């Protein structure tokens, strides 16, 4: 699979997991791709917590369900009806979870390139997530990014130090297939913007 094919095929997977985890060799390759992401000042501020324990995943899934319900309660009736048909996580169904964390202290107090934009460290961790996702797609795996959670809950659940930020719980595993159209487009939650609307020349235009 070429890079462009992986970008085109990548999906945020929810319902298509088979329950089969990636084998250790494949998982190592995928995590290796994530670890080769570019980072500001070569700080490499990420870590990867591989979560296989069903009890841990069940506790996290219950927390996500509570947060989903809280979000749904704030929607108007029409939007709530649309949201009710959208699956937001595959925590139990996926083969395993990979939690990507960000350590702002990695690299010391004077990270080269971060002096004027502190968030470049966080951006670096997000690039590791993207590398992981594209590598997993090339390996025939599905990945789903879970975002309905409170960071402190995940810190407590996995023993993550207070200074370290949990950036993503990624559901990872074998899938029955990937949809041609992303879930949120299929459910008519939101459509993709045309590229022409996102490209500006010389100056930003409103």
C-alpha positions as CSV (number, residue, x, y, z in Angstrom):
1,X,0.0,0.0,0.0
2,X,1.4,3.4,-1.0
3,X,1.4,6.3,1.4
4,X,-1.4,8.0,-0.5
5,X,-3.4,4.8,-0.5
6,X,-3.0,4.5,3.3
7,X,-4.1,8.2,3.8
8,X,-7.2,7.5,1.6
9,X,-8.1,4.2,3.3
10,X,-7.5,5.4,6.9
11,X,-10.7,5.4,8.9
12,X,-11.7,6.1,12.5
13,X,-12.9,2.5,13.2
14,X,-15.7,1.7,15.7
15,X,-17.9,-1.2,14.7
16,X,-15.7,-3.2,12.4
17,X,-13.3,-4.8,14.9
18,X,-13.2,-8.6,15.0
19,X,-11.7,-8.8,18.5
20,X,-8.5,-10.2,17.1
21,X,-5.4,-8.2,18.3
22,X,-2.4,-7.6,16.1
23,X,0.4,-10.1,16.6
24,X,3.4,-8.8,18.6
25,X,5.6,-8.4,15.5
26,X,3.0,-6.3,13.7
27,X,2.3,-4.2,16.8
28,X,6.0,-3.6,17.2
29,X,6.3,-2.4,13.6
30,X,3.3,0.0,14.1
31,X,4.7,1.4,17.3
32,X,8.1,1.7,15.7
33,X,6.5,3.8,13.0
34,X,4.9,6.0,15.6
35,X,8.2,6.4,17.4
36,X,9.9,7.6,14.2
37,X,7.6,10.6,14.1
38,X,9.3,14.0,13.9
39,X,9.5,15.9,17.1
40,X,10.5,19.4,18.1
41,X,14.1,19.5,19.3
42,X,14.2,15.7,19.0
43,X,12.4,15.7,22.3
44,X,10.2,12.6,21.5
45,X,7.7,13.5,24.2
46,X,5.4,10.5,23.6
47,X,5.0,7.2,25.4
48,X,2.7,4.3,24.4
49,X,0.7,2.3,27.0
50,X,-0.6,-1.0,25.5
51,X,-3.8,-2.0,27.3
52,X,-4.9,-5.6,26.9
53,X,-6.6,-6.3,30.3
54,X,-10.4,-6.7,29.7
55,X,-11.2,-5.3,33.2
56,X,-9.3,-2.1,32.5
57,X,-11.0,-1.7,29.1
58,X,-14.4,-2.4,30.7
59,X,-13.9,0.4,33.2
60,X,-12.8,2.8,30.6
61,X,-15.7,1.9,28.3
62,X,-18.2,2.6,31.2
63,X,-16.6,6.0,31.7
64,X,-16.9,6.8,28.0
65,X,-20.5,5.7,28.0
66,X,-21.2,8.2,30.8
67,X,-19.5,11.0,28.9
68,X,-21.3,10.1,25.8
69,X,-24.6,10.4,27.6
70,X,-23.6,13.8,29.1
71,X,-22.8,15.1,25.6
72,X,-26.0,13.8,24.1
73,X,-28.0,15.5,26.8
74,X,-26.9,18.9,25.5
75,X,-28.0,18.3,21.9
76,X,-31.2,19.5,20.4
77,X,-33.8,16.7,19.5
78,X,-32.8,16.4,15.8
79,X,-29.1,16.3,16.5
80,X,-29.6,13.9,19.4
81,X,-31.5,11.5,17.1
82,X,-28.6,11.6,14.6
83,X,-26.0,11.1,17.3
84,X,-27.9,8.1,18.8
85,X,-27.0,6.1,15.7
86,X,-23.3,6.9,15.8
87,X,-21.0,4.5,17.6
88,X,-18.2,6.5,19.3
89,X,-15.9,3.8,20.5
90,X,-14.8,0.2,20.0
91,X,-13.0,-0.3,23.3
92,X,-14.4,-3.7,24.1
93,X,-14.5,-5.0,20.5
94,X,-10.9,-4.0,19.5
95,X,-8.0,-6.4,20.1
96,X,-6.3,-3.9,22.5
97,X,-5.9,-0.3,23.4
98,X,-2.9,1.9,22.9
99,X,-2.9,5.1,25.0
100,X,-0.5,7.8,23.7
101,X,0.7,10.2,26.3
102,X,2.6,13.5,26.1
103,X,5.4,14.4,28.6
104,X,6.0,18.2,28.4
105,X,9.2,17.8,30.4
106,X,10.8,15.4,28.0
107,X,13.9,17.0,26.5
108,X,14.5,19.3,29.4
109,X,13.6,23.0,30.1
110,X,15.0,24.4,26.9
111,X,13.8,22.3,24.0
112,X,15.3,23.5,20.7
113,X,12.5,25.0,18.6
114,X,9.9,25.2,21.4
115,X,10.8,28.5,23.0
116,X,8.2,30.6,21.3
117,X,5.5,28.0,20.7
118,X,5.2,25.6,23.6
119,X,2.5,23.6,21.9
120,X,5.0,22.3,19.3
121,X,5.7,19.5,21.9
122,X,2.0,18.5,21.8
123,X,2.0,18.7,18.0
124,X,4.9,16.3,18.0
125,X,2.9,13.7,20.0
126,X,0.0,14.1,17.6
127,X,2.4,13.4,14.7
128,X,3.2,10.1,16.4
129,X,-0.5,9.3,16.5
130,X,-0.8,9.9,12.8
131,X,2.3,7.8,12.0
132,X,0.7,5.0,14.1
133,X,-2.6,5.3,12.3
134,X,-1.2,5.2,8.8
135,X,1.2,2.3,9.6
136,X,-1.7,0.4,11.1
137,X,-3.8,1.0,8.0
138,X,-1.0,-0.3,5.8
139,X,-0.9,-3.4,8.0
140,X,-4.6,-4.1,7.5
141,X,-5.5,-3.0,11.0
142,X,-8.2,-0.7,12.2
143,X,-7.7,2.2,14.6
144,X,-10.3,4.2,16.5
145,X,-9.5,7.4,18.5
146,X,-11.6,7.6,21.6
147,X,-12.2,11.2,22.8
148,X,-15.2,11.0,25.1
149,X,-13.2,10.8,28.4
150,X,-11.9,13.0,31.2
151,X,-8.1,13.1,31.3
152,X,-7.9,12.7,35.0
153,X,-10.0,9.5,34.8
154,X,-7.5,8.0,32.4
155,X,-4.5,9.2,34.5
156,X,-6.0,7.4,37.5
157,X,-6.9,4.3,35.6
158,X,-3.4,3.7,34.1
159,X,-1.3,5.3,36.8
160,X,-0.1,8.2,34.5
161,X,1.9,10.8,36.4
162,X,0.2,14.2,37.0
163,X,2.6,16.1,34.6
164,X,1.9,13.7,31.7
165,X,-1.1,14.3,29.5
166,X,-3.0,11.3,28.0
167,X,-3.6,12.5,24.4
168,X,-5.4,9.5,22.9
169,X,-6.9,6.1,23.7
170,X,-6.6,4.3,20.4
171,X,-8.5,1.1,19.8
172,X,-6.4,-1.2,17.6
173,X,-7.1,-4.5,16.1
174,X,-8.0,-6.6,13.1
175,X,-11.1,-5.5,11.3
176,X,-13.7,-7.2,9.0
177,X,-13.2,-4.3,6.5
178,X,-13.1,-0.5,6.2
179,X,-15.9,1.6,4.9
180,X,-15.3,3.6,1.8
181,X,-17.1,6.6,3.4
182,X,-16.1,7.8,6.9
183,X,-18.8,7.2,9.6
184,X,-19.7,10.8,10.3
185,X,-20.3,11.4,6.6
186,X,-22.3,8.2,6.3
187,X,-24.5,9.2,9.2
188,X,-24.8,12.7,7.8
189,X,-23.3,14.3,10.9
190,X,-20.8,16.4,8.9
191,X,-19.5,16.5,5.3
192,X,-15.9,16.9,4.2
193,X,-14.9,20.4,3.1
194,X,-13.7,20.8,-0.5
195,X,-9.9,21.2,-0.7
196,X,-10.4,24.5,-2.5
197,X,-12.1,26.0,0.6
198,X,-9.1,25.1,2.8
199,X,-6.3,26.5,0.5
200,X,-5.4,30.2,0.7
201,X,-2.8,32.0,-1.3
202,X,-0.5,34.7,0.1
203,X,-2.9,35.8,2.8
204,X,-5.7,34.2,4.9
205,X,-9.1,35.0,3.5
206,X,-12.3,34.8,5.5
